[in-house]
Amino acid sequence: MKKYVKLISYLLVIIGALNWGFIGIFNLDLVAKLLGDMTIWSRAVYTLVGISALVSLFTMATSDDTCI
């Protein structure tokens, strides 16, 4: 179960990072374009990406594997 949570959070962080890349390079918010500007669905995606970043940060900080 923990493995799946980490995998899903990792994928959502990648989606969020790609979205920020598109915003920075092309001035295009894909989440807003696909789901509407600040609709309940787009807010849900933004919230899940933020929670996933926290999960990834926590699992990285508490992991025995060091990548640095």
C-alpha positions as CSV (number, residue, x, y, z in Angstrom):
1,M,0.0,0.0,0.0
2,K,2.8,2.4,0.9
3,K,4.5,1.7,-2.4
4,Y,1.4,2.7,-4.3
5,V,0.9,5.9,-2.4
6,K,4.5,6.9,-3.1
7,L,4.1,6.0,-6.8
8,I,0.9,8.0,-7.2
9,S,2.3,11.0,-5.3
10,Y,5.4,10.9,-7.5
11,L,3.3,10.9,-10.7
12,L,1.2,13.7,-9.5
13,V,4.3,15.8,-8.6
14,I,5.5,15.2,-12.1
15,I,2.2,16.3,-13.5
16,G,2.3,19.5,-11.4
17,A,5.9,20.2,-12.4
18,L,5.1,19.8,-16.1
19,N,2.1,22.1,-15.7
20,W,4.3,24.7,-14.1
21,G,6.8,24.3,-16.9
22,F,4.0,24.9,-19.5
23,I,3.0,28.0,-17.5
24,G,6.5,29.3,-17.4
25,I,7.4,28.6,-21.0
26,F,4.2,28.9,-22.9
27,N,1.9,30.8,-20.5
28,L,-0.5,27.9,-20.7
29,D,-2.1,26.3,-17.6
30,L,-3.1,22.9,-18.9
31,V,-5.1,22.0,-15.8
32,A,-7.2,25.2,-16.1
33,K,-7.4,24.6,-19.9
34,L,-8.7,21.0,-19.5
35,L,-10.8,21.4,-16.3
36,G,-11.8,25.1,-16.3
37,D,-10.3,28.0,-14.4
38,M,-10.6,27.4,-10.7
39,T,-13.5,24.9,-11.0
40,I,-14.0,22.3,-8.3
41,W,-12.2,19.8,-10.5
42,S,-9.2,22.0,-11.2
43,R,-8.9,22.9,-7.5
44,A,-9.1,19.2,-6.7
45,V,-6.1,18.5,-9.0
46,Y,-4.1,21.4,-7.6
47,T,-4.9,20.2,-4.0
48,L,-3.9,16.6,-4.9
49,V,-0.6,17.8,-6.5
50,G,0.2,19.9,-3.3
51,I,-0.6,16.9,-1.0
52,S,1.5,14.7,-3.2
53,A,4.4,17.1,-2.9
54,L,4.2,16.9,0.8
55,V,4.0,13.1,0.8
56,S,7.0,13.0,-1.5
57,L,8.9,15.4,0.7
58,F,8.1,13.4,3.8
59,T,9.0,10.0,2.3
60,M,12.2,11.4,0.9
61,A,13.1,12.9,4.3
62,T,12.4,9.7,6.2
63,S,13.8,7.3,3.7
64,D,16.9,5.3,4.5
65,D,18.1,5.7,0.9
66,T,20.0,8.9,0.4
67,C,20.2,10.3,-3.1
68,I,22.6,13.1,-2.2
